[in-house]
Amino acid sequence: MARLVRGKQMDKKFTRAGMVLVVAAALSVGAVGAAQAKSGATLTASPTHVKVGKTVTLRATGGDDADEPFALCIQQQVSHKKWRDVGCKRASRQDSVTLVKKVKETHVGRHTYRVVDIIGTGHSAVRVPEVSVTVTVRR
């Protein structure tokens, strides 16, 4: 009889552990699914090969189905330096945003641009890099 009781206790432990694992897995899948479904953006650069002093037109389009304000920003990185904002546009809840910026290329090299979706405001804002394009600048 002692063996049977001990077996039931082990079954309870495994059942409890299994339930915790199932609930944790469901929560993590739900969070990942929500994060993936929230935003989407595109970014184009025209032209992608320019001479120093010429202008590149960047066009970012994006939206977010979160029920909170968001911003769409275009950032630039020149020769692996720090990312800097080229321009941002805020939107109210569940809108679509189009941001067009013209950038005069002043340095030779590889210039990388990306779209960042900023969800929320203040210290709780989440910055999600979306897509990027590269522009080559030559003499």
DONU-756257 format. One record per residue (C-alpha): residue number from 1; residue in three letters; x, y, z. Coordinates in steps of 0.02 Angstrom, whole numbers, always signed. Layout:
BEGIN
<r mikol="NUM" guba="ALA" u="X" v="Y" w="Z"/>
...
//
This chain:
BEGIN
<r mikol="1" guba="MET" u="+0" v="+0" w="+0"/>
<r mikol="2" guba="ALA" u="+144" v="+120" w="+37"/>
<r mikol="3" guba="ARG" u="+210" v="+97" w="-139"/>
<r mikol="4" guba="LEU" u="+42" v="+140" w="-214"/>
<r mikol="5" guba="VAL" u="+25" v="+300" w="-113"/>
<r mikol="6" guba="ARG" u="+202" v="+350" w="-160"/>
<r mikol="7" guba="GLY" u="+160" v="+319" w="-343"/>
<r mikol="8" guba="LYS" u="+6" v="+430" w="-331"/>
<r mikol="9" guba="GLN" u="+110" v="+568" w="-253"/>
<r mikol="10" guba="MET" u="+235" v="+556" w="-396"/>
<r mikol="11" guba="ASP" u="+92" v="+563" w="-521"/>
<r mikol="12" guba="LYS" u="+26" v="+721" w="-438"/>
<r mikol="13" guba="LYS" u="+199" v="+802" w="-448"/>
<r mikol="14" guba="PHE" u="+217" v="+759" w="-631"/>
<r mikol="15" guba="THR" u="+40" v="+816" w="-668"/>
<r mikol="16" guba="ARG" u="+68" v="+982" w="-579"/>
<r mikol="17" guba="ALA" u="+235" v="+1008" w="-667"/>
<r mikol="18" guba="GLY" u="+156" v="+964" w="-834"/>
<r mikol="19" guba="MET" u="+17" v="+1091" w="-808"/>
<r mikol="20" guba="VAL" u="+142" v="+1227" w="-763"/>
<r mikol="21" guba="LEU" u="+241" v="+1185" w="-919"/>
<r mikol="22" guba="VAL" u="+87" v="+1190" w="-1030"/>
<r mikol="23" guba="VAL" u="+28" v="+1357" w="-959"/>
<r mikol="24" guba="ALA" u="+203" v="+1433" w="-977"/>
<r mikol="25" guba="ALA" u="+216" v="+1373" w="-1157"/>
<r mikol="26" guba="ALA" u="+44" v="+1443" w="-1199"/>
<r mikol="27" guba="LEU" u="+88" v="+1612" w="-1124"/>
<r mikol="28" guba="SER" u="+253" v="+1623" w="-1216"/>
<r mikol="29" guba="VAL" u="+176" v="+1574" w="-1383"/>
<r mikol="30" guba="GLY" u="+37" v="+1701" w="-1356"/>
<r mikol="31" guba="ALA" u="+162" v="+1840" w="-1319"/>
<r mikol="32" guba="VAL" u="+270" v="+1799" w="-1470"/>
<r mikol="33" guba="GLY" u="+119" v="+1786" w="-1583"/>
<r mikol="34" guba="ALA" u="+54" v="+1954" w="-1524"/>
<r mikol="35" guba="ALA" u="+222" v="+2037" w="-1549"/>
<r mikol="36" guba="GLN" u="+238" v="+1969" w="-1725"/>
<r mikol="37" guba="ALA" u="+61" v="+2016" w="-1774"/>
<r mikol="38" guba="LYS" u="+72" v="+2195" w="-1711"/>
<r mikol="39" guba="SER" u="+180" v="+2285" w="-1835"/>
<r mikol="40" guba="GLY" u="+242" v="+2284" w="-2011"/>
<r mikol="41" guba="ALA" u="+344" v="+2406" w="-2113"/>
<r mikol="42" guba="THR" u="+425" v="+2431" w="-2282"/>
<r mikol="43" guba="LEU" u="+570" v="+2542" w="-2330"/>
<r mikol="44" guba="THR" u="+633" v="+2592" w="-2502"/>
<r mikol="45" guba="ALA" u="+779" v="+2701" w="-2555"/>
<r mikol="46" guba="SER" u="+792" v="+2781" w="-2726"/>
<r mikol="47" guba="PRO" u="+923" v="+2776" w="-2796"/>
<r mikol="48" guba="THR" u="+1031" v="+2648" w="-2705"/>
<r mikol="49" guba="HIS" u="+1194" v="+2703" w="-2788"/>
<r mikol="50" guba="VAL" u="+1235" v="+2889" w="-2787"/>
<r mikol="51" guba="LYS" u="+1380" v="+3011" w="-2798"/>
<r mikol="52" guba="VAL" u="+1430" v="+3120" w="-2651"/>
<r mikol="53" guba="GLY" u="+1318" v="+3274" w="-2641"/>
<r mikol="54" guba="LYS" u="+1167" v="+3189" w="-2720"/>
<r mikol="55" guba="THR" u="+1001" v="+3158" w="-2633"/>
<r mikol="56" guba="VAL" u="+921" v="+2992" w="-2589"/>
<r mikol="57" guba="THR" u="+733" v="+2981" w="-2562"/>
<r mikol="58" guba="LEU" u="+682" v="+2863" w="-2422"/>
<r mikol="59" guba="ARG" u="+502" v="+2803" w="-2408"/>
<r mikol="60" guba="ALA" u="+442" v="+2708" w="-2256"/>
<r mikol="61" guba="THR" u="+267" v="+2640" w="-2236"/>
<r mikol="62" guba="GLY" u="+204" v="+2548" w="-2083"/>
<r mikol="63" guba="GLY" u="+63" v="+2516" w="-1965"/>
<r mikol="64" guba="ASP" u="+27" v="+2440" w="-1798"/>
<r mikol="65" guba="ASP" u="-129" v="+2353" w="-1736"/>
<r mikol="66" guba="ALA" u="-88" v="+2384" w="-1553"/>
<r mikol="67" guba="ASP" u="-215" v="+2489" w="-1461"/>
<r mikol="68" guba="GLU" u="-90" v="+2625" w="-1417"/>
<r mikol="69" guba="PRO" u="+0" v="+2767" w="-1506"/>
<r mikol="70" guba="PHE" u="+156" v="+2727" w="-1606"/>
<r mikol="71" guba="ALA" u="+288" v="+2811" w="-1713"/>
<r mikol="72" guba="LEU" u="+379" v="+2759" w="-1869"/>
<r mikol="73" guba="CYS" u="+560" v="+2818" w="-1882"/>
<r mikol="74" guba="ILE" u="+694" v="+2806" w="-2014"/>
<r mikol="75" guba="GLN" u="+870" v="+2788" w="-1946"/>
<r mikol="76" guba="GLN" u="+1039" v="+2799" w="-2032"/>
<r mikol="77" guba="GLN" u="+1204" v="+2713" w="-1996"/>
<r mikol="78" guba="VAL" u="+1360" v="+2768" w="-2089"/>
<r mikol="79" guba="SER" u="+1511" v="+2651" w="-2092"/>
<r mikol="80" guba="HIS" u="+1460" v="+2549" w="-1938"/>
<r mikol="81" guba="LYS" u="+1442" v="+2702" w="-1826"/>
<r mikol="82" guba="LYS" u="+1297" v="+2736" w="-1708"/>
<r mikol="83" guba="TRP" u="+1119" v="+2739" w="-1777"/>
<r mikol="84" guba="ARG" u="+1041" v="+2912" w="-1789"/>
<r mikol="85" guba="ASP" u="+863" v="+2967" w="-1825"/>
<r mikol="86" guba="VAL" u="+832" v="+3043" w="-1996"/>
<r mikol="87" guba="GLY" u="+648" v="+3073" w="-1963"/>
<r mikol="88" guba="CYS" u="+497" v="+3010" w="-1866"/>
<r mikol="89" guba="LYS" u="+310" v="+3020" w="-1886"/>
<r mikol="90" guba="ARG" u="+185" v="+2985" w="-1747"/>
<r mikol="91" guba="ALA" u="+16" v="+2905" w="-1772"/>
<r mikol="92" guba="SER" u="-135" v="+2872" w="-1666"/>
<r mikol="93" guba="ARG" u="-197" v="+2698" w="-1630"/>
<r mikol="94" guba="GLN" u="-210" v="+2571" w="-1771"/>
<r mikol="95" guba="ASP" u="-165" v="+2691" w="-1911"/>
<r mikol="96" guba="SER" u="-51" v="+2671" w="-2059"/>
<r mikol="97" guba="VAL" u="+92" v="+2794" w="-2080"/>
<r mikol="98" guba="THR" u="+196" v="+2847" w="-2230"/>
<r mikol="99" guba="LEU" u="+357" v="+2943" w="-2200"/>
<r mikol="100" guba="VAL" u="+458" v="+3016" w="-2344"/>
<r mikol="101" guba="LYS" u="+630" v="+3093" w="-2311"/>
<r mikol="102" guba="LYS" u="+760" v="+3161" w="-2430"/>
<r mikol="103" guba="VAL" u="+939" v="+3141" w="-2372"/>
<r mikol="104" guba="LYS" u="+1088" v="+3227" w="-2453"/>
<r mikol="105" guba="GLU" u="+1233" v="+3104" w="-2450"/>
<r mikol="106" guba="THR" u="+1391" v="+3195" w="-2394"/>
<r mikol="107" guba="HIS" u="+1511" v="+3050" w="-2358"/>
<r mikol="108" guba="VAL" u="+1581" v="+2912" w="-2468"/>
<r mikol="109" guba="GLY" u="+1541" v="+2737" w="-2408"/>
<r mikol="110" guba="ARG" u="+1403" v="+2621" w="-2362"/>
<r mikol="111" guba="HIS" u="+1250" v="+2702" w="-2283"/>
<r mikol="112" guba="THR" u="+1122" v="+2587" w="-2204"/>
<r mikol="113" guba="TYR" u="+945" v="+2646" w="-2167"/>
<r mikol="114" guba="ARG" u="+815" v="+2556" w="-2064"/>
<r mikol="115" guba="VAL" u="+636" v="+2580" w="-2007"/>
<r mikol="116" guba="VAL" u="+603" v="+2573" w="-1820"/>
<r mikol="117" guba="ASP" u="+427" v="+2551" w="-1753"/>
<r mikol="118" guba="ILE" u="+411" v="+2636" w="-1583"/>
<r mikol="119" guba="ILE" u="+261" v="+2564" w="-1492"/>
<r mikol="120" guba="GLY" u="+195" v="+2663" w="-1343"/>
<r mikol="121" guba="THR" u="+263" v="+2822" w="-1266"/>
<r mikol="122" guba="GLY" u="+386" v="+2875" w="-1131"/>
<r mikol="123" guba="HIS" u="+496" v="+2753" w="-1038"/>
<r mikol="124" guba="SER" u="+384" v="+2605" w="-1079"/>
<r mikol="125" guba="ALA" u="+404" v="+2630" w="-1268"/>
<r mikol="126" guba="VAL" u="+467" v="+2478" w="-1363"/>
<r mikol="127" guba="ARG" u="+582" v="+2506" w="-1514"/>
<r mikol="128" guba="VAL" u="+567" v="+2370" w="-1646"/>
<r mikol="129" guba="PRO" u="+688" v="+2378" w="-1795"/>
<r mikol="130" guba="GLU" u="+592" v="+2317" w="-1946"/>
<r mikol="131" guba="VAL" u="+682" v="+2319" w="-2115"/>
<r mikol="132" guba="SER" u="+836" v="+2400" w="-2187"/>
<r mikol="133" guba="VAL" u="+911" v="+2453" w="-2354"/>
<r mikol="134" guba="THR" u="+1088" v="+2501" w="-2402"/>
<r mikol="135" guba="VAL" u="+1142" v="+2648" w="-2509"/>
<r mikol="136" guba="THR" u="+1317" v="+2653" w="-2584"/>
<r mikol="137" guba="VAL" u="+1393" v="+2827" w="-2600"/>
<r mikol="138" guba="ARG" u="+1543" v="+2852" w="-2713"/>
<r mikol="139" guba="ARG" u="+1647" v="+2998" w="-2778"/>
//
